[in-house]
């Protein structure tokens, strides 16, 4: 597979144009894309409407049309790398922080693209030892794509303070959206800002997955340094597989 670096003004085609014909994942071409574009793209298309700092961004194309974007960056949270592995830092652990694929893409687009991106990282980032990513149960995700690409499940992430979604005008709003609007996520202060009480629900902890990089010998040695317990994969209720 040919990997090329492109600038924003020449790279991005009609990526919102659905294709009528059947597309196979093997027809997709991977390109390293500009982080600034990836941030704008995720701010528009990803459900979070945000994008943190990035190391690498990958775009997958069918012809000139962008099908899927993956973004890797430093581990979120100051202590996350240390919690994952002995000697863990932002230099040897990277997080798959954003992933978005258009619905018109071929079957298994996300798992295919994750596999190809990991292959590139294996070949080009020798200092990286572990990847980490999260699946958000609040969006109905359990991490099926990570399970399909052989990531290891390490339980649900934890946080010191509970956070809540607020239902406003019939829509559940994420704490990040609430903070941007109200400059607080405290239930009492949000109610005060709105001038009324609204329904709330506790944000569930995300499912955390890790992927150990390297050859067979290297993975064996890295696994000895992992601090997290490896657990059976979670399943959706009434999951159809």
BELTAUR-V263741 format. One record per residue. RES is the residue in three letters. D_CENTER is the distance of its C-alpha to the mean C-alpha in Angstrom with 1 decimal. Layout:
res: [RES:RES]
d_center: [D_CENTER:D_CENTER]
//
This chain:
res: [UNK:UNK:UNK:UNK:UNK:UNK:UNK:UNK:UNK:UNK:UNK:UNK:UNK:UNK:UNK:UNK:UNK:UNK:UNK:UNK:UNK:UNK:UNK:UNK:UNK:UNK:UNK:UNK:UNK:UNK:UNK:UNK:UNK:UNK:UNK:UNK:UNK:UNK:UNK:UNK:UNK:UNK:UNK:UNK:UNK:UNK:UNK:UNK:UNK:UNK:UNK:UNK:UNK:UNK:UNK:UNK:UNK:UNK:UNK:UNK:UNK:UNK:UNK:UNK:UNK:UNK:UNK:UNK:UNK:UNK:UNK:UNK:UNK:UNK:UNK:UNK:UNK:UNK:UNK:UNK:UNK:UNK:UNK:UNK:UNK:UNK:UNK:UNK:UNK:UNK:UNK:UNK:UNK:UNK:UNK:UNK:UNK:UNK:UNK:UNK:UNK:UNK:UNK:UNK:UNK:UNK:UNK:UNK:UNK:UNK:UNK:UNK:UNK:UNK:UNK:UNK:UNK:UNK:UNK:UNK:UNK:UNK:UNK:UNK:UNK:UNK:UNK:UNK:UNK:UNK:UNK:UNK:UNK:UNK:UNK:UNK:UNK:UNK:UNK:UNK:UNK:UNK:UNK:UNK:UNK:UNK:UNK:UNK:UNK:UNK:UNK:UNK:UNK:UNK:UNK:UNK:UNK:UNK:UNK:UNK:UNK:UNK:UNK:UNK:UNK:UNK:UNK:UNK:UNK:UNK:UNK:UNK:UNK:UNK:UNK:UNK:UNK:UNK:UNK:UNK:UNK:UNK:UNK:UNK:UNK:UNK:UNK:UNK:UNK:UNK:UNK:UNK:UNK:UNK:UNK:UNK:UNK:UNK:UNK:UNK:UNK:UNK:UNK:UNK:UNK:UNK:UNK:UNK:UNK:UNK:UNK:UNK:UNK:UNK:UNK:UNK:UNK:UNK:UNK:UNK:UNK:UNK:UNK:UNK:UNK:UNK:UNK:UNK:UNK:UNK:UNK:UNK:UNK:UNK:UNK:UNK:UNK:UNK:UNK:UNK:UNK]
d_center: [23.4:24.2:21.6:22.6:21.8:22.6:23.2:21.9:25.4:25.8:22.5:21.2:23.2:23.4:19.8:20.5:23.5:23.2:25.0:27.8:28.2:26.3:23.7:22.9:19.7:22.2:23.1:19.8:20.1:17.4:18.0:16.8:16.4:17.2:14.7:16.8:16.5:12.7:12.7:15.3:13.7:10.5:13.1:15.0:12.9:9.6:10.9:10.4:12.6:11.5:9.9:10.7:12.6:11.6:13.3:12.6:11.5:12.4:14.0:15.4:18.8:21.5:24.6:23.9:21.2:17.6:15.7:12.1:10.0:7.4:7.2:8.0:9.9:12.0:11.3:11.1:14.6:17.7:18.5:15.3:16.2:19.7:18.8:17.0:19.8:23.3:23.3:19.6:18.9:16.5:18.5:17.9:14.4:11.2:7.7:4.7:3.9:3.5:4.7:8.1:11.3:14.8:16.7:19.6:17.8:19.3:18.7:16.1:14.4:10.8:12.1:14.6:12.3:10.2:13.7:15.1:12.7:13.3:17.0:17.1:15.7:18.3:21.0:20.3:18.9:21.5:20.9:17.4:17.9:14.7:11.0:9.0:5.8:6.3:7.4:9.3:12.9:14.0:12.5:14.1:11.3:12.4:10.1:12.6:10.7:10.3:13.9:15.0:13.9:15.6:13.1:15.1:14.6:15.8:16.2:14.9:14.2:17.2:18.3:21.8:22.2:21.4:19.8:20.7:19.9:23.0:24.4:26.1:27.9:26.5:22.8:20.5:19.1:16.2:17.6:16.1:18.1:21.0:21.2:21.2:24.0:26.0:25.2:24.9:23.2:26.4:27.6:31.1:30.4:28.2:31.0:33.5:31.6:31.5:35.0:34.3:32.4:29.6:27.8:25.0:22.8:21.1:17.3:16.4:14.7:11.3:11.4:10.6:10.6:11.9:13.1:16.5:17.5:21.1:24.1:25.6:27.6:24.9:22.4:25.4:26.1:22.5:22.2:25.4:23.7:20.8:21.7:19.5:21.1:19.8:20.0:20.4:17.5:17.3:18.5:18.6:22.0:23.8:21.1:22.6:20.8]
//
